[in-house]
Amino acid sequence: MTNSTSEILFDVRDAAKAFGAVQALRGVDFQIRRGECIGLVGHNGAGKSTLMNVLSGTLTPDRGELHFTGRAGRSDWSVREAQRLGVRSVYQELSLCANLSLAENMRIAQPKLKGWNWRVNAGSQLVASLDRIFPGHGLHADQVVADLSIGKRQLVEIARAFTPGALPLELMILDEPTSSLDSHAANQLLAYIREFVAGGKSCILISHKLREIFNVADRVVVMRDGQVVESVPTEQTSRDRLVAVMGQDEQATSVADETSSTVRPQNATMVVKVSASKRTRMEIKAGAGEVIGLAGLAGHGQTDLLLRLQAVSTGAADATVWIDGATSFVAGDRQTDGVFGLWSIARNMSVSCLSQFRRGPLIDLKKERDHAEQWRQRLGLVTPNLDLSIFSLSGGNQQKVLFARALGSTAPIILMDDPMRGVDVGTKHDVYVLIADAARQGRTFIWYTTEFDELFHCDRVYVFNNGEVVGELSRAELNEERVLNMSFEEMAA
């Protein structure tokens, strides 16, 4: 644990940054000391990622000073200067080149790796970091990134950042690093962060999972509306206090209190069935009005099942899958499978239900706008204008748009692929309530999540292991140890 006499590593004074009409930072003062882990929290759009981009040199503040280990706050702070002095970042939106191998991606981050055997050296460095941080990761240097699940990509991104090569490593900035990791990999990373900081290094951890913040952070910094509104030692605060300071609804302090007691329809009409086969030990069933959870370690077949259901609902043939009704899909990997980058925020929301706004052969733009505005208010979307590009939003706010698209459609079945990536605690609570309300009205949800607490919002949970369903648990039977044991059990011959 750090103390107030430790050397200040990075000192930010009066930093401000605007993107057009959006004032992302409003005169931020921020310090981090050597041997300290800071947990940085705040709702989506609070300015956390913008501040981290300023620290890492990818954004230049409109005003303010940056002092690193006594270096004068000159205006030439850049990515190259930050890396030269030991600042590394893992961003919320992953940056790996999908068409290259893991070794080749490592080479991009280590341009000094040269010579005829650079590929071997790059690959061995990366795998060594993976072994150190995520033992049992199952990756090898020749794999192509495009063939990996988003969870595995996140492992690679993190391990690459923790391998600085010839340059120093003094400060690691992690922006929602566990958003696509299952609980096992997330715990491995948190343990490594504690080890890293104990060695005299510094870390900034941005996370909406407050349990992680209390697990590893020495100090918690809260941002709201582009400003730092609180900085407090972790042991002197509480979850309820942080939620209140962030400006979230106090109801959000309870993870599954309200929705877990929801009364579901009994003997609901079957709408989804996946027969037992080589890929599953048992049938998967979902009735109208049920919320079905998919659990287990990341990359063990949960996303594959959701994609099969989506494909069958659009006409693909699959002898083992039966589905009764249209589906709408909420992607966890929003950059690859979610947002339409050339479209506005409003059109990204309404694309799934344009038929509702038809006026003859045309679209009634007023109805479309009213629909988008309704969901903007329901989900607390932070934007001055719905006509702005979807990329004007923070990652968490982009995810809100995907929820609005799915829940605003007429599809009776909603498929959700770890959809809470980068979503703040208040919005999570709002979405949980929306899901419960829609389920009471007969809508069916099939929900893969890497956040164990979210499983308590489900009526039943199917646990996956190596592409097979190895168990079914009711909400009353759920506990994390039981799910993990199922996830790791040896497959029967």
C-alpha positions as CSV (number, residue, x, y, z in Angstrom):
1,M,0.0,0.0,0.0
2,T,1.3,3.5,-0.8
3,N,1.5,6.4,1.5
4,S,1.2,10.2,1.2
5,T,5.0,10.6,1.3
6,S,5.7,8.5,-1.8
7,E,7.2,10.3,-4.8
8,I,4.6,11.8,-7.2
9,L,5.0,10.0,-10.5
10,F,2.5,12.0,-12.6
11,D,0.9,15.3,-11.8
12,V,-1.8,16.7,-14.0
13,R,-2.9,20.3,-13.4
14,D,-6.0,22.1,-14.7
15,A,-6.4,19.8,-17.8
16,A,-9.3,20.6,-20.1
17,K,-10.4,19.0,-23.4
18,A,-13.4,19.6,-25.6
19,F,-14.7,17.8,-28.7
20,G,-16.9,20.3,-30.4
21,A,-19.8,21.0,-28.1
22,V,-18.9,18.2,-25.7
23,Q,-16.7,19.4,-22.8
24,A,-15.0,16.1,-21.9
25,L,-12.6,17.5,-19.3
26,R,-13.2,20.7,-17.2
27,G,-10.0,21.6,-15.4
28,V,-8.9,18.3,-14.0
29,D,-6.2,18.0,-11.2
30,F,-4.9,14.5,-10.9
31,Q,-1.9,12.9,-9.2
32,I,-0.6,9.4,-8.9
33,R,2.3,8.2,-6.8
34,R,4.9,5.5,-7.2
35,G,3.8,2.2,-5.9
36,E,0.1,3.2,-6.0
37,C,-2.9,1.7,-7.7
38,I,-5.7,4.2,-8.3
39,G,-9.2,3.0,-9.0
40,L,-10.8,5.5,-11.4
41,V,-14.6,5.4,-11.5
42,G,-17.5,7.4,-12.8
43,H,-20.6,7.0,-15.1
44,N,-20.2,6.7,-18.9
45,G,-19.2,10.0,-20.4
46,A,-17.7,11.3,-17.1
47,G,-14.3,11.9,-18.8
48,K,-12.3,8.9,-17.5
49,S,-11.1,7.6,-20.9
50,T,-10.4,11.1,-22.1
51,L,-8.2,11.8,-19.1
52,M,-6.3,8.5,-19.7
53,N,-5.8,9.4,-23.3
54,V,-4.2,12.7,-22.2
55,L,-1.9,10.9,-19.8
56,S,-0.8,8.4,-22.5
57,G,-0.2,11.1,-25.0
58,T,-2.9,10.2,-27.6
59,L,-4.8,13.4,-26.9
60,T,-3.4,16.9,-26.3
61,P,-5.3,18.9,-23.7
62,D,-6.7,22.3,-24.7
63,R,-5.1,23.7,-21.6
64,G,-3.3,22.4,-18.5
65,E,0.1,21.1,-17.5
66,L,1.5,17.5,-17.3
67,H,4.4,16.8,-15.0
68,F,6.0,13.3,-15.1
69,T,8.6,12.6,-12.4
70,G,9.5,16.2,-12.2
71,R,9.6,16.8,-15.9
72,A,8.4,20.3,-16.6
73,G,4.9,20.6,-18.0
74,R,5.9,21.3,-21.6
75,S,3.5,21.2,-24.5
76,D,5.4,18.4,-26.3
77,W,3.8,15.5,-24.4
78,S,3.1,12.7,-26.9
79,V,2.7,8.9,-27.2
80,R,6.4,8.6,-28.0
81,E,7.4,10.7,-25.0
82,A,5.0,8.9,-22.7
83,Q,6.3,5.5,-23.8
84,R,9.9,6.7,-23.5
85,L,9.3,7.6,-19.9
86,G,7.4,4.4,-19.0
87,V,3.7,5.0,-19.6
88,R,1.7,2.1,-21.1
89,S,-2.0,1.8,-21.8
90,V,-4.6,-0.9,-22.5
91,Y,-7.6,0.9,-24.0
92,Q,-11.3,0.0,-23.7
93,E,-11.5,-0.5,-27.5
94,L,-8.9,-3.2,-28.4
95,S,-6.2,-2.3,-30.9
96,L,-4.8,-5.6,-32.2
97,C,-4.4,-6.1,-35.9
98,A,-6.9,-8.9,-36.7
99,N,-5.1,-10.2,-39.8
100,L,-1.8,-10.7,-38.0
101,S,-0.5,-13.3,-35.7
102,L,0.1,-12.8,-32.0
103,A,3.9,-12.6,-32.6
104,E,3.4,-10.1,-35.4
105,N,1.2,-7.9,-33.2
106,M,3.9,-8.0,-30.6
107,R,6.5,-6.9,-33.2
108,I,4.3,-3.8,-33.9
109,A,4.6,-2.8,-30.3
110,Q,8.3,-3.6,-30.2
111,P,9.9,-2.0,-33.3
112,K,13.4,-2.7,-32.0
113,L,12.8,-6.4,-32.4
114,K,14.9,-7.0,-35.5
115,G,16.9,-9.7,-37.2
116,W,16.0,-12.9,-39.0
117,N,14.5,-14.5,-35.9
118,W,12.4,-11.5,-34.7
119,R,9.2,-13.5,-35.0
120,V,10.4,-16.1,-32.6
121,N,11.7,-13.5,-30.2
122,A,8.5,-11.5,-30.3
123,G,6.3,-14.6,-29.8
124,S,8.4,-15.9,-26.9
125,Q,8.2,-12.5,-25.1
126,L,4.5,-12.3,-25.5
127,V,3.9,-15.9,-24.4
128,A,6.1,-15.4,-21.4
129,S,4.0,-12.5,-20.3
130,L,0.8,-14.5,-20.9
131,D,2.2,-17.3,-18.8
132,R,3.1,-14.9,-16.0
133,I,-0.2,-13.0,-15.9
134,F,-2.7,-15.7,-17.1
135,P,-1.3,-19.2,-16.5
136,G,-3.2,-21.8,-18.5
137,H,-4.2,-19.3,-21.1
138,G,-4.0,-21.8,-24.0
139,L,-2.6,-19.3,-26.6
140,H,0.4,-19.7,-28.9
141,A,2.3,-17.1,-30.9
142,D,1.3,-18.3,-34.3
143,Q,-2.4,-17.9,-33.8
144,V,-4.1,-15.2,-35.9
145,V,-6.0,-12.6,-33.9
146,A,-9.1,-12.8,-36.0
147,D,-9.5,-16.4,-34.9
148,L,-9.7,-15.5,-31.2
149,S,-12.7,-14.6,-29.1
150,I,-12.8,-11.1,-27.7
151,G,-11.9,-12.5,-24.3
152,K,-8.7,-14.1,-25.7
153,R,-7.9,-10.9,-27.6
154,Q,-8.1,-9.0,-24.3
155,L,-5.6,-11.4,-22.7
156,V,-3.2,-10.7,-25.6
157,E,-3.7,-6.9,-25.4
158,I,-3.0,-6.9,-21.7
159,A,0.1,-9.2,-21.9
160,R,1.5,-7.1,-24.7
161,A,1.2,-3.9,-22.7
162,F,3.0,-5.5,-19.7
163,T,5.9,-6.4,-22.1
164,P,7.7,-3.1,-22.6
165,G,10.9,-4.5,-24.1
166,A,13.9,-2.2,-24.0
167,L,11.8,0.7,-22.6
168,P,10.9,1.3,-19.0
169,L,7.5,0.5,-17.5
170,E,6.5,2.9,-14.7
171,L,2.8,3.4,-15.1
172,M,0.2,1.0,-16.4
173,I,-3.2,2.5,-17.4
174,L,-6.0,-0.2,-17.7
175,D,-9.3,1.0,-19.1
176,E,-12.0,-1.6,-18.4
177,P,-9.4,-4.5,-18.8
178,T,-11.7,-7.2,-17.5
179,S,-14.8,-6.2,-19.5
180,S,-14.5,-9.3,-21.7
181,L,-12.8,-11.6,-19.2
182,D,-14.4,-14.4,-17.3
183,S,-14.1,-14.4,-13.5
184,H,-11.1,-16.7,-13.5
185,A,-9.0,-14.6,-15.9
186,A,-10.2,-11.4,-14.2
187,N,-8.9,-12.7,-10.8
188,Q,-5.6,-13.6,-12.4
189,L,-5.2,-10.1,-13.7
190,L,-6.1,-8.5,-10.4
191,A,-3.6,-10.7,-8.5
192,Y,-0.9,-9.6,-11.0
193,I,-1.8,-5.9,-10.6
194,R,-1.2,-6.3,-6.8
195,E,2.1,-7.9,-7.5
196,F,3.0,-5.2,-10.0
197,V,2.3,-2.3,-7.6
198,A,4.0,-4.1,-4.7
199,G,7.1,-3.9,-6.9
200,G,7.1,-0.1,-6.8
201,K,5.2,0.5,-10.1
202,S,2.0,2.4,-10.5
203,C,-1.4,1.5,-12.0
204,I,-4.6,3.3,-12.9
205,L,-7.5,0.9,-13.1
206,I,-10.8,2.1,-14.7
207,S,-13.6,-0.2,-14.0
208,H,-17.4,-0.2,-13.5
209,K,-17.0,-3.4,-11.4
210,L,-16.6,-1.8,-8.0
211,R,-15.7,-5.1,-6.4
212,E,-12.5,-5.0,-8.5
213,I,-11.7,-1.5,-7.4
214,F,-12.0,-2.4,-3.7
215,N,-9.9,-5.5,-4.4
216,V,-6.8,-3.8,-5.7
217,A,-7.0,0.0,-5.4
218,D,-5.1,2.0,-2.8
219,R,-7.1,5.1,-3.6
220,V,-10.3,5.8,-5.5
221,V,-10.8,8.8,-7.7
222,V,-14.3,9.7,-8.8
223,M,-15.1,11.7,-12.0
224,R,-18.4,13.3,-12.9
225,D,-19.1,15.6,-15.8
226,G,-15.5,16.0,-16.8
227,Q,-14.2,16.8,-13.3
228,V,-12.6,15.0,-10.4
229,V,-15.2,15.2,-7.6
230,E,-13.6,12.9,-5.0
231,S,-10.2,11.3,-4.2
232,V,-10.2,9.1,-1.1
233,P,-8.2,6.1,0.3
234,T,-10.1,3.0,-0.5
235,E,-10.5,1.9,3.1
236,Q,-12.2,5.2,3.9
237,T,-15.1,4.8,1.5
238,S,-17.8,2.3,0.5
239,R,-19.7,1.1,-2.5
240,D,-22.8,3.1,-1.5
241,R,-20.7,6.2,-1.0
242,L,-19.0,5.9,-4.5
243,V,-22.3,5.3,-6.2
244,A,-23.8,8.4,-4.5
245,V,-20.8,10.6,-5.5
246,M,-20.9,9.4,-9.1
247,G,-24.4,10.7,-9.2
248,Q,-26.1,7.4,-9.8
249,D,-29.5,6.4,-8.5
250,E,-29.1,4.9,-5.0
251,Q,-31.1,1.9,-6.2
252,A,-28.1,0.9,-8.2
253,T,-26.3,-0.2,-5.1
254,S,-28.1,-3.5,-5.1
255,V,-27.1,-5.9,-7.8
256,A,-30.0,-8.2,-8.0
257,D,-32.4,-7.2,-5.3
258,E,-35.4,-6.0,-7.3
259,T,-35.2,-8.1,-10.4
260,S,-34.2,-11.4,-8.8
261,S,-37.6,-11.6,-7.1
262,T,-39.5,-11.1,-10.3
263,V,-42.3,-13.6,-10.8
264,R,-42.0,-15.4,-14.2
265,P,-44.7,-17.1,-16.1
266,Q,-45.2,-20.7,-15.0
267,N,-45.1,-23.4,-17.7
268,A,-44.2,-20.9,-20.3
269,T,-44.7,-21.8,-24.0
270,M,-41.4,-23.1,-25.4
271,V,-39.7,-20.7,-27.9
272,V,-36.1,-22.0,-28.1
273,K,-34.8,-25.5,-28.0
274,V,-31.3,-26.8,-28.7
275,S,-31.1,-30.5,-28.8
276,A,-28.4,-32.6,-27.1
277,S,-25.7,-33.4,-29.6
278,K,-21.9,-33.8,-30.0
279,R,-21.8,-30.1,-28.9
280,T,-24.1,-30.3,-25.9
281,R,-24.6,-33.0,-23.2
282,M,-28.1,-31.8,-22.6
283,E,-31.0,-29.9,-24.2
284,I,-31.2,-26.2,-23.8
285,K,-34.7,-24.8,-23.4
286,A,-36.2,-21.4,-23.1
287,G,-39.8,-20.5,-22.6
288,A,-41.7,-17.2,-23.3
289,G,-40.9,-14.8,-20.5
290,E,-37.8,-16.6,-19.3
291,V,-34.4,-15.1,-18.8
292,I,-31.8,-17.8,-19.5
293,G,-28.2,-17.4,-18.5
294,L,-25.1,-18.9,-20.2
295,A,-22.1,-19.3,-17.9
296,G,-18.7,-20.8,-17.7
297,L,-15.2,-19.7,-18.8
298,A,-15.1,-17.3,-21.7
299,G,-14.7,-18.9,-25.2
300,H,-16.3,-22.2,-24.3
301,G,-19.2,-22.1,-26.8
302,Q,-21.6,-19.5,-25.3
303,T,-21.1,-17.0,-28.1
304,D,-21.2,-19.7,-30.7
305,L,-24.6,-20.8,-29.4
306,L,-26.0,-17.3,-29.6
307,L,-24.7,-16.9,-33.2
308,R,-26.4,-20.2,-34.1
309,L,-29.7,-19.0,-32.7
310,Q,-29.4,-15.8,-34.6
311,A,-28.6,-17.6,-37.8
312,V,-31.6,-20.0,-37.5
313,S,-33.9,-17.1,-36.8
314,T,-32.9,-15.5,-40.1
315,G,-33.4,-18.7,-42.1
316,A,-30.2,-20.8,-41.7
317,A,-30.5,-24.5,-41.5
318,D,-29.5,-26.2,-38.2
319,A,-31.0,-29.6,-37.4
320,T,-30.3,-29.3,-33.7
321,V,-31.8,-25.8,-33.2
322,W,-35.5,-24.8,-33.1
323,I,-36.5,-21.2,-32.5
324,D,-40.0,-19.7,-32.6
325,G,-39.8,-16.0,-33.4
326,A,-37.5,-13.2,-34.6
327,T,-34.4,-12.3,-32.5
328,S,-32.5,-9.2,-31.8
329,F,-28.9,-9.3,-30.9
330,V,-26.9,-7.2,-28.4
331,A,-23.2,-7.7,-29.2
332,G,-20.5,-7.4,-26.6
333,D,-17.8,-6.7,-29.2
334,R,-19.5,-3.5,-30.4
335,Q,-16.7,-2.4,-32.7
336,T,-16.8,-5.6,-34.7
337,D,-20.4,-6.7,-34.4
338,G,-22.4,-3.8,-33.0
339,V,-22.2,-0.2,-34.2
340,F,-22.6,1.1,-37.7
341,G,-19.7,3.6,-37.8
342,L,-21.0,5.8,-40.7
343,W,-24.4,6.3,-39.1
344,S,-25.7,8.7,-36.5
345,I,-26.5,7.8,-32.9
346,A,-30.3,8.0,-33.7
347,R,-30.0,5.8,-36.8
348,N,-27.9,3.2,-34.9
349,M,-30.8,3.1,-32.4
350,S,-33.6,2.8,-34.8
351,V,-32.2,0.5,-37.5
352,S,-33.8,-2.6,-36.0
353,C,-37.3,-1.2,-36.1
354,L,-37.5,1.1,-39.1
355,S,-40.7,-0.7,-40.3
356,Q,-42.5,0.9,-37.3
357,F,-41.8,4.4,-38.8
358,R,-43.0,3.8,-42.3
359,R,-45.2,6.3,-44.0
360,G,-46.0,4.8,-47.3
361,P,-42.7,4.1,-49.0
362,L,-40.8,6.6,-46.8
363,I,-39.6,6.8,-43.2
364,D,-41.3,9.2,-40.9
365,L,-38.3,11.0,-39.5
366,K,-40.2,12.6,-36.7
367,K,-41.3,9.2,-35.4
368,E,-37.8,7.9,-35.7
369,R,-36.4,10.9,-33.8
370,D,-39.1,10.5,-31.1
371,H,-38.2,6.9,-30.7
372,A,-34.5,7.7,-30.3
373,E,-35.2,10.5,-27.9
374,Q,-37.3,8.2,-25.7
375,W,-34.5,5.6,-25.4
376,R,-31.9,8.4,-24.9
377,Q,-33.9,9.4,-21.8
378,R,-34.6,5.9,-20.6
379,L,-30.9,4.9,-20.7
380,G,-29.4,8.2,-19.7
381,L,-27.4,8.6,-22.9
382,V,-24.8,11.3,-22.6
383,T,-24.8,13.3,-25.9
384,P,-25.7,16.9,-26.9
385,N,-27.1,15.8,-30.2
386,L,-28.5,12.5,-31.5
387,D,-27.4,13.4,-35.1
388,L,-23.7,13.1,-34.1
389,S,-21.6,10.1,-35.2
390,I,-21.9,7.0,-33.0
391,F,-18.2,7.4,-32.5
392,S,-18.7,10.7,-30.7
393,L,-19.9,8.6,-27.7
394,S,-17.8,6.9,-25.1
395,G,-17.6,3.1,-25.3
396,G,-20.2,2.7,-22.5
397,N,-22.6,5.0,-24.2
398,Q,-22.2,3.2,-27.5
399,Q,-23.2,0.0,-25.7
400,K,-26.4,1.8,-24.4
401,V,-27.3,2.4,-28.1
402,L,-27.1,-1.3,-28.8
403,F,-29.4,-2.0,-25.9
404,A,-31.8,0.7,-27.2
405,R,-31.7,-1.0,-30.6
406,A,-32.6,-4.4,-29.3
407,L,-35.1,-3.5,-26.6
408,G,-36.8,-1.0,-28.9
409,S,-37.4,-3.6,-31.6
410,T,-40.4,-5.9,-31.7
411,A,-38.4,-9.1,-31.6
412,P,-39.8,-11.5,-29.0
413,I,-36.4,-13.1,-28.3
414,I,-33.3,-11.0,-27.3
415,L,-29.9,-12.6,-27.5
416,M,-27.2,-10.9,-25.4
417,D,-23.5,-11.7,-25.8
418,D,-21.8,-10.3,-22.6
419,P,-23.5,-7.0,-23.3
420,M,-22.4,-5.0,-20.3
421,R,-18.9,-4.2,-21.5
422,G,-17.9,-0.7,-20.2
423,V,-21.4,0.1,-18.9
424,D,-21.7,2.1,-15.7
425,V,-23.4,0.8,-12.6
426,G,-26.4,3.0,-12.9
427,T,-27.2,2.0,-16.5
428,K,-26.7,-1.6,-15.6
429,H,-29.4,-1.3,-13.0
430,D,-31.7,0.4,-15.4
431,V,-31.1,-2.3,-18.0
432,Y,-31.8,-5.1,-15.4
433,V,-35.1,-3.5,-14.7
434,L,-35.9,-3.2,-18.4
435,I,-35.1,-6.9,-18.9
436,A,-37.3,-7.9,-16.0
437,D,-40.2,-5.8,-17.2
438,A,-39.9,-7.1,-20.7
439,A,-39.7,-10.7,-19.4
440,R,-42.9,-10.2,-17.4
441,Q,-44.6,-9.2,-20.7
442,G,-43.5,-12.5,-22.3
443,R,-40.2,-11.5,-23.9
444,T,-37.4,-14.2,-23.8
445,F,-33.8,-13.4,-23.1
446,I,-30.8,-15.6,-23.6
447,W,-27.9,-13.9,-21.9
448,Y,-24.2,-14.8,-21.9
449,T,-22.3,-12.9,-19.2
450,T,-18.8,-13.0,-17.7
451,E,-20.1,-11.1,-14.6
452,F,-21.2,-13.8,-12.2
453,D,-23.5,-11.4,-10.2
454,E,-25.6,-10.9,-13.4
455,L,-26.6,-14.6,-13.4
456,F,-28.9,-13.9,-10.5
457,H,-31.1,-12.0,-12.9
458,C,-31.7,-15.3,-14.8
459,D,-34.4,-17.9,-14.1
460,R,-32.1,-20.8,-15.1
461,V,-28.4,-21.0,-16.0
462,Y,-26.6,-23.4,-18.4
463,V,-22.9,-23.9,-17.7
464,F,-20.5,-24.5,-20.6
465,N,-17.2,-26.4,-20.7
466,N,-15.2,-27.0,-24.0
467,G,-18.2,-26.3,-26.2
468,E,-20.6,-28.5,-24.3
469,V,-23.4,-27.7,-21.8
470,V,-22.3,-29.6,-18.6
471,G,-24.9,-28.4,-16.2
472,E,-28.2,-26.6,-15.5
473,L,-28.7,-24.5,-12.4
474,S,-31.7,-22.7,-11.0
475,R,-31.2,-19.3,-9.5
476,A,-31.5,-20.9,-6.0
477,E,-28.7,-23.4,-6.8
478,L,-26.3,-20.7,-8.1
479,N,-23.0,-20.0,-6.4
480,E,-19.7,-19.0,-8.0
481,E,-17.7,-22.0,-6.7
482,R,-20.2,-24.4,-8.2
483,V,-20.1,-22.7,-11.6
484,L,-16.3,-22.6,-11.6
485,N,-16.1,-26.3,-10.7
486,M,-18.3,-27.2,-13.6
487,S,-16.3,-25.0,-15.9
488,F,-13.0,-26.8,-15.0
489,E,-14.2,-30.3,-14.6
490,E,-12.6,-32.9,-16.9
491,M,-14.8,-33.9,-19.8
492,A,-16.0,-37.5,-19.8
493,A,-14.4,-39.7,-22.3
